[in-house]
Amino acid sequence: MLAVLVGGVALLLLAPSVHARLLEAIEAAGELMRRQPAAGMVVFVLLAALSAMLAFLSSTVLIPVAVLVWGAPLCALLLWIGWFLGGVASYTVGRYLGRPIVERLVRPATIAQYETWARSGVALVPILLMQLALPSDAAGYIFGIVRCRLAIFLAALALVEVPYALGAVYLGVSFLERNLPALLSLGLAGIALSAWALSRLHRRMAAGRDEETVTDRVTV
């Protein structure tokens, strides 16, 4: 998903006339947000929260507008708040509304693949790895289903959203400044981080299965 987004934005930067028209649209949207700054912030945070819960929604299109209006630091903070609230909400749905509701929002195959491992994760680092590796809309629901300890889940969620919020905002800055090298570098860094976390997660899952197999053989 991130690779597709970065590739699409890079193509836009390679078309100066299209980029100029988009900047005009961003400026127009920014003017509306300047007229109602408090309402604009609330809407931005809510949309970020929803994008963390629903795979088909994305707040990325608003990030350049938010950067233009509020600046990169405040935009990153608001984005982090929104994604954090969305993660908490998805965890709550998974924990209290259960599997039937979650399976309408997340592919059952994804739940089945990671549920057992999530159930065994009781330390911060494994849970952090899973949240880095999986889309936020999936991880929160799965940890809610398995009733992961709330304190550890929240700590991991708060940490994992920091690099992604900063990266997303500076991708927006790179787009506004038409800085293709910076955009590609940030995009590749985000892809590499997710790929590394997913690789580590699968290694841990494989190691866990191997330990279970050895235990079963010893028991027999």
N, C-alpha and C positions, 0 to 999 in steps of 0.2 A: 504493500500500500504506500509506504513512504517513498519507495523507489519510483512508483508511478507519479506521485505528487511532485517530486523533485524534477523528474524528467519533463513533466508537463510545464512546470514553471520555467525550466531552462529553455524550452522551446519558445515560450512567450518572450523571454528576454532576447532571443535571437531575432525577433520581429519588432523592430523599433516602433513602427506605426501602431501595432497592436498594444505594445507596452505603454505608449503615450496615451492612447485612448483609455486604457485601464487606469492609468494614473489620474486622468480626468474624472473617471467614475469614483475612484477612491477619494479624491478631494471633495467631490459632491457629497458622498456618504459621510465623510468626516465633518463637513459643515453641519449636517443634520445632528451628528453626535455632539458637536460643540454647543448647539442650542439647548440640548437637554443632557448635560454631562452625567448627572446622577443616574438618570433613567438609562442612558447609554451604557454605563458601567454595569448596571444590574442586568440588562439584556445580554450583554457580552458574557458575563459570568454564567448566566442561565444557559445560554447556547453552548458554552464550553462544557458545562456539566452534562447537558443532554448528549453532546458529541462523545463524551466519555462513557455513556450508557448505551448508545445506539450506533451500530456500525455504519448505518447509511446516512448519518448526519455528520457534518464536519464544521468546525468553527474556523478552519484555516483561512477561508476566504475573507473573514473579518479582521484577521490579524494585521495586515498592512494598514487597514483603516484605523485600528486601535493604536498602532505604532505612530501613525501620523498625528493623531489627536492627543494621545497621552504620553508618548515617548516609550522607548523600549523597556526601561525598568518597571514602570507601572503596568504596562501591558503584560509583561511576564508574570508579575504578581497576580493580576486579575485572572490570567489564564491558568496559573497554578491553582488558585482558589477554586475556579470552576471545575477543573479536572479532578481536584481533590474531592469536592462535593459530589461530583458524578460517581467517583469510585466508592464513596461512602454509600451513596444511594443504591448502586448496583449490588454492593455487599448486603445491604439491608433487604433488598428484593430477594436475593438468593437465600438469605437466612430465614426470613419470615414468611415469604410467599412460596418458596420452594421450587422444586424441579419442574413441575408442569408449566409454571410461568416462565422460568428461565429458558426452557427448551423452545419457547416461542421467540426468544431473543438471540439465543446463541445456538449454533449447530450442535445437535446431540453428539456428533462424532468428536467435536472439540471437547465437550464436557467429559465424555468417556475417556478420551486420551489422557487428560490431565487430572481428573478427579481424584484417583487413588493417590497420586503423588502429592497433590495439594492437601489431602487428608493427613498425610504423614509429616507434612512440613510444620514444625513447631518452633523453629528458630528463625531469626530475622533474615539471615543471608539466603537460605533457600526460598523463602517467600519473596524476598527482594528480586532474586533471579527470575522467578516465575512472572513477576509483574513487569520486569524489563523485557522478558521474552515474548509475552502474549499481549495482544491488544487489550487496552484497559476495559473495553466493554465485555470481554470474556473473563479476564482474571477476577474482577470484583464479584461477578455472579458465582463463579466456581468456588472462591473462598467463602462466600456466604453459604452456599449449599453444604459445604463440609464443616461449617461452623468453626472456622479458623478463629483463634483468639483475637479479639477485636483490637487490643493494644498493639500487638505485633503487626497485624494487618495495616493499621493506621500509620504506624512508624514506617513500614516499608512503602506504603502508598505516598506518604509525604516526601520521602527521599527520592523515589523513582520519578516523580513528576517534575522534579527540579531540572534535570538536564534536558528533558523533553520540552518543557516550557521555554527554557532559555534558547534551545535550538530552534524551536518553532518561531519565536519572536525574531531571532536574528536571521532566519530565513526570510521573514517578512521585510526586515531592514535591507537585506541583500536584494530583494525584489524591488523595493522602492528606489534603491540606489543603482539598480541595473548592474550589480556586481556579480557576474556569472561565476568567477573563480571561487568567491566566498560562498555562494549558494551551493555549488557542487561540493565544496569541501565539507560544509555543514551537513549536507544531505548524506554524503558518504560516511561521515562520522556517525550519524544516527543509525544508518543501515548496519554499519559494522558493530555498533553497540548492541543492537537487537540480535544480530546474528551470533555474536559471541555469547550473549546470555542464553539464547535458545540452544546453542551447542552445549554449554555447560549444564543446562537443565536436562537435556537428553542424556548426557553422560551420567548425571546423578540418578536419573530414573533407571538407566541401564544397570548402574552399580547396585541400586536398591533391589532390582529384580534378581540380580546375581546372588546377592546376600540371602534373599528369600529362598532361592533354589538350593543353596548350600545348606541352609537351616533345615529345609524339608528333607534333604538327603540324610543329614545327621540324625534327624528325628526318626526317620524310617529305619 
